[in-house]
Amino acid sequence: MLLTRLSSLLLLIFATRLVDRAEYGYLTLVVTVGEFTDVAVTSWLRIALLRLGGKGDITRGTLMLAIRVVATTTLIGVLAAAFASRFITPDRWGEFATAVSAYLAVSAFSRLALTILQMQQRHTVYSLLESTRALLQLVLPLAAALLVSRSFIVMSLASSTAILLAGSGAAWAASRALVPGRARFTHRELFALGIPLLAVAAAGFGLNSVERVMLKIYYDAGAVAVFAAAYALARQPIDTIANAINMGGFPEMVSLFDREGPDAAARHLGAQMSLLGRLSFPVVAMIMVLGPEISTLFLPAGYHQSAAILFPLVALNVLAANFTTFVFENVIHAHKKLWLLMWSIGPASLMTITLSILLIPKFAEIGAALALLGGTLTSLSVVIIVSRRLMVVPVPWRDLGTSLGVAVATGLAAWLTSRLLGDVPAFFRLALPGLVGVTVFLGLHTLLHPVATRALATKVKMRLGLA
């Protein structure tokens, strides 16, 4: 997970300097349209297979059924994406449709192969191949841009090649452990579980992708590039923390729900909400005050516009999205009532689309960020209401208030340091305020949460072999 995020960040830093803004914008749109279509037509298959196909020995019949389904849905996705490309990028439709189609085909193939490895419980091989993919998706696009052409289609096809190579390795490894036998489920069972997931993914287009498409329609690919670059930079540190918390927290919550019931699971989610606030709020605060410095250090000059407003809006959006996904949507997942997600995703998508139409023509990238934030806050509000009908998660108001106070102090310390530095190189304008902010956060965290701080210090010492 960490290597994948680091690879994406490094690709962003280098790609924005190798290709012009328009080409990077098109590259971003390929990923946006490709990921959305992939989620809508094939990603649901991974969840369905993991639930229906069992673990351990996987039969050839199971694999063949999955191949037939993924081939059919991928073909539908390619045709839909090619049709949509006519409206999104009419000026470069052929190149764009080719890049998206290649992305979809190799992603579906790789996703299926990696899912079979997961079902076979071969987690080490899975992690190795995912790490290989992340590394190749950094190296191959940059090499292609330097050696072949600095165009989005060349970089996109190189990225698809990286996915194909990793997927081929996964397919080879998975095929060697298959056992003879019929499929363990039918097409009917597969689609009965998958259709709700597909519907949720389709409804989520407005919430997760539409603002970039609208930017291209109303402006150009360069505007998409500015928004996407700011979004990627502001998102990474917040998402890294939230995903790390949920990676261990979600299985524990589900286990408590099954063993001890909803009340125990609710208490766990309340504690997870507290931890999310404690660790995420200060990071959000520093991103909000140091957005211009982050943009100046990591992005070329053409991307610095509106950084002081874009970074705070994106940071707040990611924070709200993480509370939505990793706290309140977890309630719905625990009760296995996925159709209820439509009640939050549907209105949120509609809100994002409406705000995009109203705001993007006038405010460009800022309008896109405002539209996305409006949709995410709508999703958070509705999912809180929906989840409370299943299970009431106790909100740790005191802990959240304390964490907010720590975040304000952290952000203020970083901001004051930045203002006092004056005219110094960009690295120091980011590094020194960041160091001061981290120091303030750690000091206040130690003062307010001494037991947790000592436990964390003990774990670090053990990992370093000092304890």
C-alpha positions in Angstrom: 0.0 0.0 0.0 2.7 2.5 1.0 4.8 1.6 -2.1 1.8 2.1 -4.3 1.2 5.6 -2.9 4.8 6.5 -3.1 5.0 5.4 -6.7 1.9 7.5 -7.6 3.4 10.5 -5.8 6.7 10.2 -7.6 5.0 9.7 -11.0 3.0 12.9 -10.4 6.2 14.9 -9.5 8.1 13.7 -12.6 5.3 13.6 -15.1 4.1 17.1 -14.5 7.7 18.2 -15.4 8.1 15.9 -18.4 4.8 16.7 -20.2 2.8 19.9 -20.6 -0.3 20.5 -18.6 -2.7 19.5 -21.3 -1.0 16.1 -21.8 -1.0 15.5 -18.0 -4.6 16.4 -17.9 -5.5 13.9 -20.6 -3.5 11.3 -18.7 -5.5 12.0 -15.6 -8.7 11.7 -17.5 -7.7 8.3 -18.8 -7.2 7.1 -15.3 -10.5 8.8 -14.1 -12.7 7.3 -16.9 -10.8 4.0 -16.8 -11.0 3.6 -13.0 -14.7 4.5 -12.9 -15.6 2.1 -15.7 -13.4 -0.6 -14.2 -15.1 -0.3 -10.8 -18.6 -0.3 -12.4 -18.1 -3.3 -14.6 -15.4 -5.5 -13.1 -14.3 -4.4 -9.6 -17.5 -5.9 -8.1 -16.4 -9.3 -9.3 -13.5 -9.3 -6.9 -15.8 -8.9 -3.9 -18.3 -11.4 -5.2 -15.6 -14.0 -5.9 -14.1 -13.6 -2.4 -17.5 -14.1 -0.8 -18.7 -17.0 -3.0 -15.6 -18.8 -4.2 -14.2 -19.8 -0.9 -10.6 -19.8 0.2 -7.7 -22.2 -0.2 -8.0 -24.6 -3.1 -9.7 -22.9 -6.1 -11.2 -25.0 -8.8 -10.7 -24.6 -12.6 -14.5 -24.4 -13.0 -14.6 -21.4 -10.7 -11.9 -19.7 -12.7 -13.5 -20.4 -16.1 -16.8 -19.0 -14.9 -15.1 -15.9 -13.6 -13.2 -15.5 -16.9 -16.4 -15.6 -18.9 -18.1 -13.0 -16.8 -15.1 -10.6 -16.6 -14.6 -10.9 -20.4 -18.2 -10.0 -21.1 -18.4 -7.1 -18.6 -15.0 -5.7 -19.8 -16.2 -5.7 -23.4 -19.3 -3.8 -22.3 -17.1 -1.3 -20.4 -14.7 -0.8 -23.3 -17.7 0.0 -25.6 -19.2 2.4 -23.0 -15.9 4.2 -22.4 -15.3 4.6 -26.1 -18.7 6.1 -26.6 -18.2 8.4 -23.6 -14.9 9.5 -25.0 -16.7 11.1 -28.0 -18.2 13.7 -25.6 -15.3 14.0 -23.1 -12.4 14.4 -25.5 -13.8 15.0 -29.0 -10.6 16.7 -30.1 -8.5 13.6 -29.4 -11.1 10.9 -29.3 -9.1 8.1 -31.1 -6.1 8.4 -28.8 -8.2 8.7 -25.7 -10.5 5.8 -26.5 -7.4 3.6 -27.3 -5.7 4.5 -24.0 -8.9 3.9 -21.9 -9.7 0.6 -23.7 -6.1 -0.7 -23.0 -6.4 0.4 -19.4 -9.7 -1.4 -18.9 -8.6 -4.6 -20.6 -5.3 -5.1 -18.7 -6.9 -3.9 -15.4 -9.6 -6.5 -15.6 -7.1 -9.3 -16.4 -4.8 -8.3 -13.6 -7.6 -7.8 -11.1 -9.0 -11.3 -11.7 -5.5 -12.9 -11.5 -4.7 -11.1 -8.2 -8.2 -12.0 -6.8 -7.5 -15.7 -7.4 -4.2 -15.3 -5.5 -6.2 -13.8 -2.6 -8.6 -16.6 -2.7 -5.7 -19.1 -2.6 -4.5 -17.3 0.6 -1.1 -16.5 -1.1 -0.7 -13.1 0.4 3.1 -13.0 0.1 3.0 -13.5 -3.7 0.1 -11.1 -3.9 2.1 -8.3 -2.1 5.2 -9.0 -4.2 3.3 -8.6 -7.4 1.5 -5.5 -6.3 4.8 -4.0 -5.3 6.2 -4.9 -8.7 3.2 -3.3 -10.4 3.7 -0.1 -8.5 7.4 0.1 -9.4 6.7 -0.7 -13.1 4.0 1.9 -13.2 6.5 4.5 -12.1 9.4 3.4 -14.3 7.8 2.5 -17.6 5.7 5.6 -18.2 8.7 7.9 -17.4 11.0 5.9 -19.6 8.4 6.0 -22.4 8.1 9.7 -22.1 11.8 10.2 -22.3 12.6 7.7 -25.0 9.5 7.6 -27.2 7.2 10.6 -26.9 6.0 13.0 -24.3 2.3 12.4 -25.0 -0.4 11.1 -22.7 -1.2 8.1 -24.9 2.4 6.8 -24.8 2.6 7.2 -21.1 -0.8 5.6 -20.6 0.0 2.6 -22.8 3.3 2.2 -20.9 1.4 2.2 -17.6 -1.0 -0.4 -19.0 2.0 -2.5 -20.0 3.1 -2.4 -16.4 -0.3 -3.6 -15.2 -0.2 -6.4 -17.8 3.2 -7.6 -16.8 2.3 -7.8 -13.1 -1.1 -9.4 -14.0 0.7 -12.0 -16.2 2.9 -12.9 -13.2 -0.2 -13.2 -11.0 -2.0 -15.4 -13.6 1.0 -17.7 -13.9 1.4 -18.1 -10.1 -2.4 -18.6 -9.6 -2.7 -21.2 -12.4 -0.1 -23.5 -10.8 -2.2 -24.0 -7.7 -5.6 -24.6 -9.3 -7.4 -27.9 -8.6 -9.8 -29.8 -10.9 -13.5 -29.3 -10.2 -16.7 -27.5 -11.1 -17.5 -23.9 -10.1 -18.6 -23.5 -6.5 -21.4 -21.1 -7.5 -23.6 -20.2 -10.4 -23.9 -17.2 -12.7 -27.2 -16.4 -10.9 -25.5 -16.4 -7.5 -22.6 -14.3 -8.8 -24.8 -11.6 -10.3 -27.2 -11.6 -7.3 -24.4 -10.5 -5.1 -22.7 -8.3 -7.7 -25.6 -6.2 -9.0 -26.0 -4.2 -5.8 -22.3 -3.5 -5.8 -22.4 -2.5 -9.5 -25.4 -0.2 -8.9 -23.5 1.5 -6.0 -20.4 2.0 -8.2 -22.5 3.5 -11.0 -24.2 5.9 -8.7 -20.9 6.9 -7.3 -19.7 8.4 -10.6 -21.1 11.8 -9.8 -19.4 11.8 -6.4 -16.0 10.5 -7.5 -15.3 11.5 -11.1 -17.7 14.0 -12.6 -15.9 17.2 -11.6 -12.9 16.3 -13.7 -15.0 15.5 -16.7 -16.9 18.8 -16.3 -13.6 20.7 -16.1 -12.6 19.2 -19.4 -16.0 20.0 -21.0 -16.1 23.6 -19.7 -12.4 24.4 -19.9 -9.6 22.2 -21.1 -7.3 19.4 -20.1 -4.9 21.9 -18.5 -7.6 22.8 -15.9 -8.0 19.1 -15.2 -4.3 18.8 -14.6 -4.2 21.6 -12.0 -7.1 20.2 -10.1 -5.9 16.6 -10.3 -2.3 17.4 -9.2 -3.5 19.4 -6.1 -6.0 16.6 -5.3 -3.3 13.9 -5.4 -0.8 15.8 -3.3 -3.3 16.9 -0.6 -5.0 13.4 -0.5 -2.0 11.1 0.0 -0.9 11.8 3.6 -4.5 11.9 4.9 -5.5 8.7 3.1 -2.4 6.9 4.2 -3.3 7.5 7.8 -6.9 6.6 7.4 -6.3 3.4 5.4 -3.7 2.2 7.9 -6.3 2.7 10.7 -9.1 1.0 8.8 -6.9 -1.9 7.6 -6.7 -3.3 11.1 -9.9 -1.7 12.4 -12.4 -3.1 9.9 -11.6 -6.8 10.4 -11.7 -6.2 14.2 -15.0 -4.4 14.0 -16.6 -7.2 11.9 -15.2 -9.8 14.3 -16.7 -8.0 17.3 -20.0 -7.6 15.5 -20.2 -11.4 14.9 -19.0 -12.4 18.3 -20.4 -9.8 20.7 -23.1 -8.0 18.7 -23.8 -4.5 17.5 -23.0 -2.6 20.7 -19.4 -3.9 20.9 -18.9 -3.0 17.2 -20.4 0.5 17.7 -18.0 1.1 20.6 -15.1 0.0 18.4 -16.2 2.4 15.6 -16.4 5.2 18.1 -12.9 4.6 19.2 -11.8 4.4 15.5 -13.5 7.8 14.9 -11.5 9.2 17.8 -8.2 7.8 16.4 -9.0 9.2 13.0 -9.6 12.6 14.4 -6.5 12.5 16.6 -4.1 11.6 13.7 -5.9 13.2 10.7 -6.9 16.6 12.0 -3.3 17.9 12.5 -2.3 16.7 9.1 -5.3 18.4 7.5 -4.4 21.6 9.3 -0.8 21.6 8.0 -1.9 20.9 4.5 -4.4 23.8 4.7 -1.8 26.3 5.8 1.2 25.0 3.7 -0.7 24.3 0.4 1.3 27.0 -1.5 4.6 25.7 -0.2 3.6 22.1 -1.1 2.6 23.2 -4.6 5.8 25.2 -5.1 8.1 22.4 -4.1 6.5 19.5 -5.9 4.9 21.0 -9.0 6.1 23.2 -11.8 5.1 26.8 -12.1 2.0 26.3 -14.2 0.3 24.4 -11.4 0.6 26.9 -8.6 -2.5 28.9 -9.3 -5.2 28.8 -6.6 -3.1 26.5 -4.4 -3.9 28.5 -1.3 -7.6 27.7 -1.8 -7.4 24.3 -3.6 -5.4 22.5 -0.9 -7.7 23.4 2.0 -10.8 22.4 0.1 -9.3 19.1 -1.0 -8.0 18.3 2.5 -11.4 18.9 4.0 -13.0 16.8 1.3 -10.7 13.8 1.9 -11.2 14.1 5.7 -15.0 14.0 5.3 -14.7 11.1 2.9 -12.6 9.1 5.3 -15.1 9.6 8.1 -17.9 8.6 5.7 -16.1 5.4 4.5 -14.2 4.2 7.5 -16.8 4.8 10.2 -20.4 5.1 9.1 -20.3 3.0 5.9 -18.6 0.3 8.0 -21.9 0.0 9.9 -23.7 -0.8 6.6 -21.0 -3.3 5.6 -21.2 -5.0 9.0 -24.9 -5.5 8.6 -24.4 -6.7 4.9 -27.1 -4.3 3.6 -25.2 -2.8 0.7 -28.3 -1.5 -1.0 -28.5 1.2 1.8 -25.3 2.8 0.4 -27.5 4.0 -2.5 -29.3 6.3 -0.1 -26.1 8.2 0.6 -24.2 7.9 -2.7 -27.2 8.8 -4.9 -28.0 12.2 -3.3 -24.3 12.9 -3.0 -23.7 12.3 -6.7 -26.6 14.4 -7.6 -25.3 17.2 -5.4 -21.8 17.0 -6.9 -23.2 17.1 -10.5 -25.5 20.1 -9.7 -22.7 22.0 -8.0 -20.3 21.2 -10.8 -22.8 22.7 -13.4 -23.3 25.8 -11.2 -19.7 26.4 -10.0 -17.2 25.1 -12.5 -18.1 27.5 -15.4 -17.4 30.5 -13.2 -14.7 29.2 -10.7 -12.9 26.5 -12.7 -10.7 24.3 -10.4 -12.0 26.0 -7.3 -15.5 25.3 -8.4 -14.6 21.6 -9.0 -13.2 21.4 -5.4 -16.3 23.1 -4.0 -18.6 20.7 -5.9 -16.7 17.7 -4.7 -16.7 18.9 -1.1 -20.5 19.6 -1.3 -21.1 16.1 -2.5 -18.9 14.5 0.1 -20.6 16.4 3.0 -24.0 15.4 1.6 -22.8 11.7 1.6 -21.5 12.0 5.2 -24.7 13.6 6.4 -27.0 11.0 4.8 -24.9 8.0 5.7 -25.0 9.1 9.4 -28.8 9.2 9.3 -29.0 5.8 7.4 -26.4 4.0 9.7 -28.2 5.1 12.9 -31.2 3.1 11.8 -28.9 0.0 12.0 -26.5 0.9 14.8 -25.8 4.0 16.8 -22.1 4.8 16.8 -21.2 6.8 19.9 -19.5 10.1 18.8 -16.5 10.9 21.0 -17.2 14.7 21.1 -14.7 15.4 23.8 -11.8 13.6 22.0 -12.7 15.2 18.6 -12.8 18.6 20.2 -9.4 18.0 21.8 -8.0 16.8 18.5 -9.4 19.9 16.8 -7.6 22.1 19.3 -4.4 20.2 18.8 -4.8 20.6 15.0 -5.4 24.4 15.3 -2.2 24.7 17.4 -0.3 22.6 15.0 -1.5 24.5 11.9 -0.9 27.9 13.6 2.7 26.9 14.6 3.4 25.8 11.0 1.9 29.0 9.5 3.7 31.4 11.9 7.0 29.6 11.1 6.4 29.9 7.4 5.6 33.6 7.7 8.8 34.3 9.7 11.1 32.5 7.3 10.9 35.2 4.6 12.6 34.6 1.3 14.2 31.1 1.6 14.3 28.2 -0.9 11.1 26.2 -1.3 12.4 23.1 0.5 13.0 25.1 3.7 9.7 26.9 3.4 8.0 23.5 3.6 10.4 21.5 5.7 10.9 23.9 8.6 7.2 24.8 9.2 6.4 21.1 8.8 9.0 20.1 11.4 7.7 22.8 13.9 4.1 21.6 13.3 5.0 18.0 13.9 6.9 18.9 17.1 3.9 20.8 18.4 1.6 17.9 17.6 3.9 15.3 19.3 4.3 17.5 22.4 0.6 18.1 22.8 -0.2 14.5 22.0 2.3 13.3 24.7 0.7 15.8 27.2 -2.9 14.8 26.4 -2.5 11.1 25.7 0.5 9.9 27.7 -0.5 6.2 27.8 -1.0 6.0 24.0 2.3 7.8 23.4 4.2 5.4 25.7 2.6 2.4 23.9 3.6 3.8 20.5 7.1 4.5 21.7 7.4 1.0 23.0 6.3 -0.5 19.6 8.8 1.7 17.8 11.6 0.6 20.1 10.7 -3.1 19.7 10.7 -2.7 15.9 14.1 -1.0 16.0 15.4 -3.7 18.4 16.1 -1.2 21.2 13.7 -2.6 23.7 
